[in-house]
């Protein structure tokens, strides 16, 4: 979908959700969630070309493939966390949304820990001589 089609769909669904929310809130929630899934799936198809370009750029830069793996895993964690958080917010569950964001932050910290350890060991090696 092009951006105009996505924005148009979102505006129509938002108006329908506002109208439905007064009489049938559960149907409004399902409409919003299904639209979110539809748009996410359509955007994931376009993500492959972005990932290919990022992989190409990283291979040209001469960085280790380990760094690329950390980058892509971190990107995936961020996207999944944002999707889960937004879905919880759409359902009116602000506390669950906050927990999803906290879980994403913790997953990123755990993912980056080996990188931080390498940086610390290089710093100690430089300082300690």
QUIDAJO-V446964 format. One record per residue. N is the residue number from 0. RES is the residue in three letters. SS is DSSP state (h for helix, s for strand, l for the rest). NEAR is the number of other C-alpha atoms within 8 Angstrom. D_FIRST is the distance of its C-alpha to the first C-alpha in whole Angstrom. Layout:
n: [N,N]
res: [RES,RES]
ss: [SS,SS]
near: [NEAR,NEAR]
d_first: [D_FIRST,D_FIRST]
This chain:
n: [0,1,2,3,4,5,6,7,8,9,10,11,12,13,14,15,16,17,18,19,20,21,22,23,24,25,26,27,28,29,30,31,32,33,34,35,36,37,38,39,40,41,42,43,44,45,46,47,48,49,50,51,52,53,54,55,56,57,58,59,60,61,62,63,64,65,66,67,68,69,70,71,72,73,74,75,76,77,78,79,80,81,82,83,84,85,86,87,88,89,90,91,92,93,94,95,96,97,98,99,100,101,102,103,104,105,106,107,108,109,110,111,112,113,114,115,116,117,118,119,120,121,122,123,124,125,126,127,128]
res: [UNK,UNK,UNK,UNK,UNK,UNK,UNK,UNK,UNK,UNK,UNK,UNK,UNK,UNK,UNK,UNK,UNK,UNK,UNK,UNK,UNK,UNK,UNK,UNK,UNK,UNK,UNK,UNK,UNK,UNK,UNK,UNK,UNK,UNK,UNK,UNK,UNK,UNK,UNK,UNK,UNK,UNK,UNK,UNK,UNK,UNK,UNK,UNK,UNK,UNK,UNK,UNK,UNK,UNK,UNK,UNK,UNK,UNK,UNK,UNK,UNK,UNK,UNK,UNK,UNK,UNK,UNK,UNK,UNK,UNK,UNK,UNK,UNK,UNK,UNK,UNK,UNK,UNK,UNK,UNK,UNK,UNK,UNK,UNK,UNK,UNK,UNK,UNK,UNK,UNK,UNK,UNK,UNK,UNK,UNK,UNK,UNK,UNK,UNK,UNK,UNK,UNK,UNK,UNK,UNK,UNK,UNK,UNK,UNK,UNK,UNK,UNK,UNK,UNK,UNK,UNK,UNK,UNK,UNK,UNK,UNK,UNK,UNK,UNK,UNK,UNK,UNK,UNK,UNK]
ss: [l,l,h,h,h,h,h,h,h,h,h,h,h,h,h,h,h,h,h,h,h,h,h,l,h,h,h,h,h,h,h,h,h,h,h,h,h,h,h,h,h,h,h,h,h,h,h,h,h,h,h,h,h,h,h,h,h,h,h,h,h,l,l,l,h,h,h,h,h,h,h,h,h,h,h,h,h,h,h,h,h,h,h,h,h,h,h,h,h,h,l,l,l,h,h,h,h,h,h,h,h,h,h,h,h,h,h,h,h,h,h,h,h,h,h,h,h,h,h,h,h,h,h,h,h,h,h,h,l]
near: [6,5,6,6,8,10,8,8,8,9,8,8,11,9,8,9,12,9,8,11,12,7,6,8,9,7,9,13,12,8,10,12,10,8,10,8,8,8,9,8,8,9,9,8,7,8,8,8,7,8,8,8,8,8,9,8,8,10,9,7,6,6,9,6,7,6,8,11,8,10,8,8,9,10,8,8,11,9,8,8,12,9,8,10,13,9,10,12,10,10,7,6,9,8,6,9,14,9,8,11,11,8,9,11,8,8,9,10,8,7,10,9,8,7,7,8,8,8,8,8,8,8,8,9,8,7,6,5,5]
d_first: [0,4,6,8,6,6,10,11,10,12,15,15,16,18,20,20,21,24,25,25,27,30,31,29,28,27,25,23,23,21,19,18,18,16,13,13,14,10,8,11,10,7,8,11,10,9,13,15,15,16,18,20,20,22,24,25,26,28,30,31,32,34,34,35,32,33,32,28,28,29,27,24,25,26,22,21,24,23,19,21,23,21,19,22,24,21,21,25,25,23,25,28,29,30,33,30,28,30,32,28,28,32,31,28,31,33,31,30,34,35,33,34,38,39,37,39,42,42,42,45,47,46,47,50,51,51,53,56,56]
